[in-house]
């Protein structure tokens, strides 16, 4: 499970380039969603923050086939952040339209190369979005369910993945000796070889070959969404010093200015975009190809995936 049926046919170059550009693609997605919301409200993009705050929390999960896909929560609040209401025009259907529009239109163009031709990285076709309620409502999940959902994928992403190694490799010999399956080894080898191309130096594929070219964190979020990592580190240090109990410290961080506290909004308002959207994004077609040309020895064949046929 998780191995290509035809290793010689598999697009290892596209897989690695998807990982290398996933962070930029997510950034363009969030920008496109904000632009759509501004347009829907009839306000300039630069003035959106005066009307509402858009917050994101994203989890990256490595599937068994070693491809990253994202699970995310998108939240709208008023201009003062959590506890303030988004404007009436920013309704639930507007937020749904915004994320669907952004997912459909955003892409990243990879620098052309004689080694692999031309590539354009975009989202896959499996897109799923649901509103989040304070209580279960048919197929619509509750906020508590989504908290568990996000926690599930954080722990899965950290402990039960085909995401490469937890240490850097320094040569192809290191990759051949790694205790991974042949598919992951092939992806690491592809990172190493692509990392030698001048046009892809900025992607730092060799230093990130151990994570198959993906340079992002498992969990990322907007600064104003919930607590901050700095606050959590402070709480952990206080606890180790015998300071406030973890519950007291957690309450303190949740109540700091700008933190996302437990929903204080009446349930009727949570039907509006002051609730959230869960987004599942699977990367089944990480590259929308155009003008594909390849040279012998630097394609998806033996030249790029020679380590795939080693033992392991």
N, C-alpha and C positions, 0 to 999 in steps of 0.2 A: 504494500500500500504506500502511496506517495511517490512511486517511481514511474517515470515515463515508460509507456509500452514500447516506444521506439526511441532509444537514446540518440541515435544518429539523426532523427527527424526533429528532435526537440529544440526549441529556440532558446538556447542558453544565453545568447547575447541579449535578446529582448528581455529575458527574465532579470538579468543583472542590471540592465539599463533602467528597467522599471524600478527596482529597489533604489538605485542611485538617484532617481529623480522624484521619488514618492513624496519627499518632504516639500519640494518646490511645488509639486502638483497640489498638495494639501493647502499650501499657502495661497495658491491661485484660486482654489475652491472657496476658501473663506473670504477672499477679496470679492469674488464674483457674487457670493451670497449677500454680502453687505451692499454691493452696488445694486443688486436686484431689489433689496428692501428699500434702499433710498429712492429708487425709481418708482416703486409701488406707492411710497408716501409722498411723491412729488416734491422731494427735497434734494438739495445738492449732496453728493456723497460726503463732502467735507463737513457737512452739518449734521450727519446722521447721529453722531454722539450726543447732540443736543436734544434728541428725541427718544433714543433708545440705546441700550447696550446689548451687543451680540456677544455671547460667550460660548466657548467650545471646550469640550473635554474629549480627548481621542485616545483610544487604545489600539496599538498595533499588534496583530496576532500573526504568527507564522503558522500557516497551514502545514499539513503533513507533506505536501509537495514542495515545501520550503518557500512558498510565495507569501509575502506580507499582504494582509488586507486589514481594513480599518473598521473599528466600531466607534461611534462617536455620539455624543449628546450635544445638541445645540439649544441654547436657552436665550430667550429675549426678556429683558427687564427694562424699566424706565431709565431715564438718564442718570438717576442717582444710584443705580445698581439694584441689587436684591432688596426687596421690600417696596420698591416703587413700581408702578404699573407702566407697561409699554402703551403707546397710544392706541386708540381703538382701531385705527386702520391696519395695524400690524396683527391681523387675525391669524388664527391657526392655519387656514388654507394659504395665506400669503407666505408664511414660513415654509410650509410644505413646497409651495411653488418655487421659493427661493433656492432651497437645497437641490431640488430636482433640476432646476435650470442650471445651477452651478455645476452639478455633476455631469450634465450632458454636454456642456460647452467648454469646460476647462481642459487644457492639454499643455504639454511641455515639449518643445522641439529639441531633439538631441543634436549636438554638433555633427555635421556630416563627416564621414570618414571613408576612405577607400577600403578600409578593413571590413566594414559592415554595411555601408550604404547610407541610407537616410532613415531616421527613426522619429516617430512622434508618440510620446507616451500619454495615454489617457486612461480614464477610469474604465473598468470592466462593465459588462452589461447587467450584472446582478446587483440591483440597487433596491434597498428596502427602507422605508421611512414610516414611523408611527408616532402619533402624539403620545405624550406621557401624562397620565392622570394621577391625582393624589390617591385614588383608590382604583382597584381593577374595574374595567368596564368592557366586558366582552373580550375582543382580541387586543384591546388597547392596554398596555402594561401600566402598572402603578409606578410611582417614583421609587418605592422601596424595591420593587422587582428590578428596576433598571440599575439601582445601586448594586444589587447582587449580580446582575448581568455584567456590569463593567468590572466588578471585582473578579468574576469568573475568568474573564479574558485577560486580566492583568496577571493572575496566577498561572493561567494556562500558557500565556506568552512567555513567562519566566521559567516554567518548569517542565513543560510537556510539548516541546516544539522540535522542528527540524531546522532550527535557525542557525546552524553552524556551530562555532566554538565560542567559549568564553575567554579566549586569549588570542592575541594576534599571532599571525604566521609571518615568517620572514623570507620564505622561499617556496618554490614549487615542491622541493623535497619535504618541507614541513607539511604541505597539503597532502602529498601522497602518503605520508605517515600518519595523518590524522585518523582518529577512530570515528569515522562517519560513514554513511552509506555512499554508494557510488554517485548518486544524484547530487548530494550536497558537495561531494568532492569535485564533481564537474563544475558546479557553480562557483566554488572557490577558485578553481583553476581558471575559469573564464574571467573572474575578477582580476586575477593576477595578470593575465595576458592583456585584457583591455586596459588595465592600469599602466601598461607600458606605452600606450598611445599618447602622443603629445596633445592631441585635441581633447583628451579626457583626463588630463592631469588634475584639473580642478576638482574632479569627483573623488580623488584620493582612494581609488578602488583597491590598491594593494594594502594600505593600512586597514581597510575595512573588509578585506577578503574573508576574515573569520566570521563576519555577520552577513556574508553573501552580498555585500555592497550596500546594505541598508545602514544609514548613519544615524537614524533617529532613535529616540527613547521609546520604551514600551508605552509609557503614559505621558501625554502632554496636555496642557490645558491653558485657557486664558488666565491671566494673573488674577482677575477679579472673580473667577469661578471657584467657589469654596475657599478653603484655606490655602496657604502657600507652603512650599517645601521648606522655606526658611523658618516659618512658624513651627512646623513639625519637628525640625531639627532642634529648635530651641526647647520645645516640650520634652523631647527625648533626653536632652542634656539636663534639664531640670529634674526629670525623673531619676536619672542616674545619680544626681547629686542629693537625692532625697528631698527634692522640692515638692511642688504641688502634685497631687495624684494625677494620673493620665486623664481621668474624667474631668477634673478641674481645669487642667491645661487645655484639653480639647474644647471645653466650653469657652474658655478665654479666647482661643484662636477663632472659633466660629463667630464670636460676637465682636471681633475687631472690626473697625471701619472697612467696608468693602467686602467682608466675608459673606459667603452664602449661608445664611442660617436656615433652620428648618422652615418649610413653607408657612408664612404667616398670611398669605393671600387667601381669601375665601375661595372655596372650591369652584364657585361659578366663574371666577376670573381665570382659574387654571385651565378652563376650556379655551382660553385665548393664548397667545404666544408667550405669556409670562410663564407658561409651562415649558416643556422641552420636546425635542424630537430625537428619537434614536435613529441613527443612520448605520446601516450595515453596508459595507462596500467590499465586494469580492473582486479580485483582480484576475478575471479569467482571460482577459485580452489586454495585457499590459502595454502593448504597442500597437497603435494603428499605423500600419506600414504604408509607405509610399516610396516609389522609386527604389525598391530594394535591389542592390547589386552586391555581390560578394566576391572576394578573391579566394582562390583555393588555399587552404591552410589557415584561414582566419575567418571561418564561417561557423555555423552551428554544428559542423561535422568534427572529424577527428582532430583537426588542428586546434579547435577550442576546447574540446572535451576529452583529450587524451587521458587525464587522470580518472575519468569515469570508468574505465575498464580495468583499473587496478583492483586488487582485492579490498574488501571493506564494505 
